[in-house]
């Protein structure tokens, strides 16, 4: 019998426990009015015993993210392989400032409207709303990645009933710590930034649609879906076709800054180190970079 294929689903708590409950109570309301009603109650109902204002604001922030999904603005990303997700969450971010500038220049501009944001309202920013689907996992992460003109990065993340916020400053501080919470926050930050950057660097590894899912799930699925696969350009020479988990090159994303690249200047590429005849050699790869445009070290 063939193995059942299933993926984690983002924001299920908001869909199943919050939205469906309110919809049963007020079936006559439109989805937009349902959102407004739920958010009003979240922000105005007195705090329960042992509930902090921060916890309430994080729950309301998750509702904002759910509303992105409700409107069809949340991009659902299906990882064809779990190990690609693991690779991206562990990949170092070598030049965060340049990557941030690249994502800001190539993202969707809007104004801050999120409950959880620490920045001033109506400040211009760029945001990416994504939900991650991973094969054979129960918990799913979703993100709002906000990039401000002042170079601040804020990432709101949700998994189940749990939500949190990490900024670029918190990320740099957490890199210096050894506790499990700090390590987890760093993984979440890297996963959000590297996933978006990976899709920009290797667009040929991104395909619109939803993978074949054989395990039935009651979920409301939008039409904003993509599948991302491992690019052959990040796989090491030691990888074999039959390996369950292939060997990945150790590398990082980089933005081309040198004037000699002319038309390619400002594009993001993947940089890795390899050994050629006993000597270290730097490899630069991208779906949009031709062989004769590959820079020397």
Secondary structure, DSSP 4 states (H G I P E B T S, - for coil): -PPP--B--TTHHIIIIIIHHHHHH-TTS-HHHHHHHHHHHHHHSPPPTT--HHHHHHHHHHHHHHHHHHTT-SEEEEESSHHHHHHHHHS--S-HHHHHHHHHHTSEEEE---TT--SPTT-EEEEEEEEEE-BT-S---EEEEEEETTS-EEEEEEETTEEEEEEHHHHHHHTT--SHHHHHHHHHHHHHHHHHHHHHH-GGGEEES-----S-------S-EEEE---GGGB-TT--TT-SSPPBPPEEEEE---GGGGGGTT-EEEEEEEEETTEEEEEEE-TT--GGGPPP-
